[in-house]
Structure formats: C-alpha cells, structure tokens
Amino acid sequence: MRHGKKVNHLSRKKGHRRSLLSNMACSLIEHKSINTTLAKAKALRVYVEPLLTKSKTDSTHSRRTVFSYLQDKEVVAELFREVAPKIASRNGGYTRIIRTGYRLGDNAEMCMIELVDFNEVYTKEAKTKTTRRSRRGGKKTTNAETLVEDAVVEETVETAAETSETKVAEATAETTEETTAQASEEPAAEATEEPAAEATEAPEVEADQSSEEDSNGDDSSSDEDKKEA
C-alpha cells in the first residue's frame, strides 16, 4: 500500500524512473501530445511543468538547468524557441490530461497528456465562449469600444435615412417630369388630328359640287333637245 507516500515510484528504481520521465518530457515537448497511462501522465506533469516555467526566462543558467533534466540539446532549443513564447502569458497549468479508456492487455487506465496552448480545437472554443461578470451593486462602467461601435451604428443609420430620402425625392421628380411631358404631348396630338379631319371632309364637298354640276349640265342638254324638236 501507498499510505503516506507522496511520490509514485512507478515500480522502478530512481535512475530508471528519472530516465523514463526525461524521455517522456522530451517526447511531450517535441510532439506536443503523447498517449500513456494515467499514473505516468500524473508523474510527468509534476516533472515537466517546473521545466516549462524555467524556460520563460531565456538565460544561460536556465538553459543549463533544463538541459540537466532533459539531456537533449535539440529539445531544449525547441523548448526555448517555440514553446516558451506561447506559454509566456500563462501562469501554470501548461498541460492537460484527457482520459481515453482502458488498455486491453492489463486494463490499465490510459490517457492523453498535451500542452494546452498547442491544441487549436480547445483554444478556438475558449476564444468564442467569453463571459462577462459584474459585481452586484457596483457602478456600471462604460467601455470605449462599445461607445465607438454605437457611434458607428448611428452614423450608418443616418446615412441610410439620407439615401432613402434622396431616392424618394428623385422618384417624385421623375414622376412630375413624366406628367408634364404627357400634358405637353396631348395638345400637339389634338392639333394634328384636326387638319386630318378637315382633309377627309374636303373631298366629300368636292364630290357633292361635281355631282351638282353634272346634274345642271344634263338639264341644259335636255332643254336644248326640246327646242330643236
């Protein structure tokens, strides 16, 4: 039993356990996430998080201290070059353990341990889900950004109203121009229709005059025939 024992020895001697944790820490820094048993992951978290905190101060002393634990120059360079800038704003809690079930052979509880800042799925969800908390009874503070956004919205509403007014004015002007054009076209059409009507009536009058002349000529010829007889 492990009563009162704070360190999990992982069924290994000191040298073997230290080499195991060193290799697992190198794999975690290189691949950003590894799959292992839950007991090893918990021991690794205690081992690697102080090294991640040490990497925030990029100095010769801190590099030598981290190298004494990892014993790998390439991993130390990657830790100070890539990992340290990303975890600079985080105060502890650099790793996350996600349980993945049990192993088929010995039914050991398995998990995935990863660096928090290198998981894009969780970071995106954390960015979208932002909550605001306010103290009860406290004074309401106005944010400059919200004021600027309100001003922008008001300006857009005003511009939209002005554009709608100009469109209405243009539409009314077009309708008035169309009505005046129609009114000016109607008298011209009447003036053109009247001479046409007169022209149609004139041939009828001439036809009547010619018929009267023919009748007069027939009457005169009949009178002359009677005199001769």
C-alpha positions, 0 to 999 in steps of 0.5 A: 500500500501507498499510505503516506507516500507522496511520490509514485515510484512507478515500480522502478528504481530512481535512475530508471524512473528519472530516465523514463520521465526525461524521455517522456518530457522530451517526447511531450515537448517535441510532439506536443501530445503523447498517449500513456497511462494515467499514473505516468501522465500524473508523474510527468506533469509534476516533472515537466511543468517546473521545466516549462516555467524555467524556460520563460526566462531565456538565460544561460543558467536556465538553459543549463538547468533544463538541459540537466533534466532533459539531456537533449540539446535539440529539445531544449532549443525547441523548448526555448524557441517555440514553446516558451513564447506561447506559454509566456502569458500563462501562469501554470497549468501548461498541460492537460490530461484527457482520459481515453479508456482502458488498455486491453492487455492489463486494463490499465487506465490510459490517457492523453497528456498535451500542452494546452496552448498547442491544441487549436480545437480547445483554444478556438472554443475558449476564444468564442465562449467569453463571459462577462461578470459584474459585481452586484451593486457596483457602478456600471462602467462604460467601455470605449469600444462599445461607445465607438461601435454605437457611434458607428451604428448611428452614423450608418443609420443616418446615412441610410435615412439620407439615401432613402430620402434622396431616392424618394425625392428623385422618384417624385421628380421623375414622376412630375417630369413624366406628367408634364411631358404627357400634358405637353404631348396631348395638345400637339396630338389634338392639333394634328388630328384636326387638319386630318379631319378637315382633309377627309371632309374636303373631298366629300364637298368636292364630290357633292359640287361635281355631282351638282354640276353634272346634274345642271349640265344634263338639264341644259342638254335636255332643254336644248333637245326640246327646242330643236324638236 
